[in-house]
Amino acid sequence: METTNGTNAEMLAAAAAMTSTTTEDEQKIHHHHLRKGMRLQHWRDMPKHLQFNPYIHTGYRPLLTFWGCINSLFYLHNETINILTHAIPIIYIIATVPPLMPWTQLWFLSWCHVIGLVSPWVGSFLYHLFMNLDQGEKLYCRLLQIDMLGIWINQSFGALPMVTASTYCLPSLIRWSFIGSYVLLSLWGLYKALTAWSPWERRLCFLMPFTLRVILCFLRYWGFGGGDPGAFTHVILQLFRMAGSLKWLKV
């Protein structure tokens, strides 16, 4: 009986050693692939918080350090297109828009316009680039909040030139009431955006500022307020763009 127990113990020890050796070998192979070129993973291999799209099965980056995420700019994976399509507009906006702004006459609104244009692209660029940082789900949620913050800046600061122009010819009290209301509704939307935990909550946090912009749009159409009549089509397109972008807010 003692001989049998001794044999079993030896077998268990040998199995444990083989398992340990196998794990070490797998880690060496994994690191070898990382040195030669990133080994992409399957959807089922990813942490739960990164398994939000079951329709994309392969091409996932493993959990990486900060510099590992930066290095992922230089090889193909399933976030490459998302990263590039957000990085290119950032460069284009910074290169082309500032020279067009009337900085000397309307410096504050010019800043609002430029920052509002570039912020959603920056937020989404950071989200897609660093979403697989090896810091856990908590940091991933912070990246989602940064993405939402970029959208909020676009719909708050970025909309102030339109709100100011649309109320320019109204009596001073009514004009500043509209502007103040938009600022307060935007701050409320920021709080809701950063504390929302579902797609619908994220969409609804922009509902009140969007409603006020629709009201201002009707004022411009009926000849009240202000704004260049030739720019009215662009105001309508802004509203459609805002409504369309809310549909694609991330889960």
C-alpha positions, 0 to 999 in steps of 0.5 A, spaced: 500 500 500 505 504 501 509 502 495 502 504 491 501 511 495 509 512 493 508 511 486 502 515 485 505 521 489 511 520 484 506 520 478 503 526 481 509 530 482 512 528 475 505 531 472 506 537 475 513 538 473 510 536 466 505 541 466 509 547 469 514 545 463 509 546 458 506 552 461 513 555 461 514 553 454 508 556 452 510 562 455 516 562 451 513 561 445 508 566 446 514 571 448 518 569 442 512 571 437 511 577 441 518 579 439 518 576 432 511 579 430 504 580 434 501 574 435 493 575 434 488 572 438 481 569 438 475 572 440 474 567 446 481 568 448 479 575 450 477 578 457 470 579 458 470 586 457 473 586 450 468 580 448 463 585 446 463 584 438 462 576 437 461 577 430 469 579 429 472 572 431 480 573 430 485 579 429 485 581 437 491 584 440 493 581 446 493 585 453 499 590 452 503 595 456 502 602 454 508 602 449 505 595 446 499 599 444 503 604 441 507 599 437 500 596 435 500 602 430 505 598 426 502 592 424 495 589 422 489 587 427 482 588 428 482 595 430 487 598 425 482 601 421 478 604 427 485 607 429 487 610 422 480 613 421 480 617 427 487 619 427 487 621 419 481 626 421 485 629 427 491 631 423 487 634 417 483 638 422 489 641 425 492 642 419 486 646 415 481 649 420 485 653 424 487 658 418 480 659 417 478 662 423 477 669 425 481 669 431 482 676 432 474 678 432 472 671 435 477 668 438 473 664 444 468 661 439 474 660 434 477 655 439 470 652 441 469 650 433 476 647 433 476 644 439 469 641 438 471 639 431 477 635 433 475 632 440 471 626 438 476 624 433 481 624 439 477 621 444 475 615 439 483 614 437 485 614 444 479 609 446 481 604 440 488 604 441 489 603 448 482 599 449 487 593 450 491 595 456 493 590 461 490 594 466 483 591 467 476 593 466 476 599 470 481 602 465 477 600 459 471 604 462 475 610 463 477 610 456 470 609 454 468 615 458 474 619 455 470 617 448 464 620 451 467 626 453 470 627 446 463 627 444 460 631 449 465 637 447 463 636 440 456 637 442 457 643 447 463 647 446 463 645 438 455 647 438 456 654 441 458 658 435 451 655 432 447 657 438 451 664 439 449 665 431 442 663 432 440 667 437 445 674 435 439 678 433 434 676 439 433 681 445 439 680 450 435 677 455 432 672 451 439 671 447 443 669 454 437 665 456 438 661 450 446 660 451 445 659 459 440 654 458 444 650 453 450 651 457 446 648 463 443 642 459 450 640 456 453 640 463 447 635 465 449 631 459 456 631 461 454 628 468 449 623 465 454 621 459 460 619 464 455 615 469 451 612 464 452 604 464 447 602 458 447 605 450 440 608 451 443 612 457 449 614 453 444 617 447 439 620 452 444 624 455 444 628 449 437 629 448 436 636 451 441 639 448 439 636 441 432 639 443 434 646 444 438 646 438 432 644 434 428 649 437 434 654 435 433 651 428 426 653 427 427 660 430 432 661 424 428 658 419 422 663 421 427 669 420 428 670 428 434 670 431 440 670 427 445 667 423 447 667 415 441 664 411 446 661 406 449 657 412 442 654 414 443 648 410 449 646 414 445 647 420 440 642 418 446 637 416 449 638 423 443 636 426 442 630 422 450 628 423 448 629 431 442 624 431 446 619 426 452 619 431 448 617 437 446 611 434 453 608 434 455 610 441 459 604 444 456 599 448 
